[in-house]
Amino acid sequence: MVGVDEYATRKGRHYGTVLVDVETRRPVDLLPDREASSLAAWLADRPGVEVVCRDRAPFFAEGATAGPPQAVQVADRWHLWHNLSEAAEPSVAQHRRCLRSLVPTFPEPGPEPEAVPAADSSGSPWPRGHRFADRTRARHAAVHALLTAGHSRRSVQRQLGMTYRTVKQFADAATPEELFTGQWQNRPSVLDDYKPYLDDRWSEGCTNAWKLWEEIVPLGYKGSYQRVRAYLHDKRTSPQPVTARPPSPRTVAGWILRRPDALTQTEQLQLKAVRTHCSELDALTGHVRSFATMLTERQGKRLPDWLDAVRQDDLPSLHTLAAGIDRDRDAVIAGLTLPWSSGVVDGHVNRIKMLKRQMFGRAGFQLLRKRVLLAG
């Protein structure tokens, strides 16, 4: 009875195969690659092997099939559940609109009254405290104070550091309010045409000013990056309304994959609401829980019926999983029925990583193999 798994000699580039006796939990050999031909040759030299525990990697399946025909292949249960978990989240994501049923609905707020600028005692449309208006009032008072004292406009120009034209504008205005011609009110900006795009990207979660500036430049924006940054800074610092958000597909997939008695009462109610509003997610929950029952109670004989039930629902991710399981049906049924698994191999894979670190990655395959077998 042999458990088979891969180990990395150079992660992402080169892998080998480790074989472990499932009964004694000791390593029996180390292969320099994970090719199907290498595993088939190793098994052919050992016709006494009756059970091969493996994951669902195609090279291990082909190698075990080409080995001794009497050997029973057993798919690892952890990998089966992991494959189902990977298929469940995309299925939930395809129906993310149904998750909005968990967001409480509130009545639409009525139109807010328009803000009217407070007028000061002089009747100015600009209230006190407006920095541009206050600066204009101060400069107007300084110009008229010097003119009243008998200074010429040229003298006022030199003392206040203004241009002659600016002094003339302030001198000709009897009150500073005459200079309030609306130049500070809703001035057009080169960014105006692109603000809807920025608002949409902001709501999608993209808040990086530089990235958004790079996105709108190809759209025709001719302004500066600083203008985009200032606009986003205002959005970031302005108070935002608190709105409820639906749970993420990963969160809902977690509810579906966990044991029902492990969910809190709130999570149970939310999952019930999802299942009520979406028939596909209700079917997904049923299939996941049915598979969990097969897995924990060793009811592999129910697998064909489970595959047929999955194909009847509109769940493309589960259809892909079902097609892969169907190609490896005998090994999966054995994994859901027999008590053996390749879980004992994982500990030796971790020990191989430790040995590689101890040798600083400089030892060849022969030395690594010798250390693994002797230390096992």
Secondary structure as UniProt FT lines:
FT   STRAND          2..10
FT   TURN            11..13
FT   STRAND          14..21
FT   TURN            22..25
FT   STRAND          26..31
FT   HELIX           36..44
FT   TURN            47..48
FT   STRAND          51..54
FT   HELIX           58..66
FT   TURN            69..70
FT   STRAND          72..75
FT   HELIX           77..93
FT   TURN            94..95
FT   HELIX           96..102
FT   TURN            121..122
FT   TURN            128..129
FT   HELIX           131..148
FT   TURN            149..150
FT   HELIX           153..160
FT   HELIX           164..172
FT   HELIX           176..179
FT   TURN            183..184
FT   TURN            190..191
FT   HELIX           192..194
FT   HELIX           195..203
FT   TURN            204..205
FT   HELIX           209..216
FT   TURN            217..220
FT   HELIX           225..237
FT   HELIX           249..257
FT   HELIX           260..262
FT   HELIX           265..277
FT   HELIX           279..297
FT   HELIX           300..302
FT   HELIX           303..311
FT   HELIX           316..327
FT   HELIX           329..337
FT   HELIX           343..358
FT   TURN            359..361
FT   HELIX           365..375
//
